[in-house]
Amino acid sequence: MGRRKRRVVKIVKKKLPNVFECPKCGEISVKISLSKSSGTATIQCGSCGLKETIEILSNFEAIDAYCKFVDTFYKKIEANA
């Protein structure tokens, strides 16, 4: 007699988001378009219309471009205050 077959527990990997929170209006509506050939990323909010193009490295993903965008956004606000 063999023992009972155990259920295989699948490990669920969390996926990175495709839509991010806008630092200006707070809505989750920021889309990022990466252009690795030209080395730029275009960040655009669907709610408030905030749009910016930043330079990125070739190995950057959407989350990296978003973090760089948020950092530059808050630096601009700090400089104006």
Order of alpha helices (4+ residues) and beta strands (2+ residues): beta-beta-beta-beta-alpha
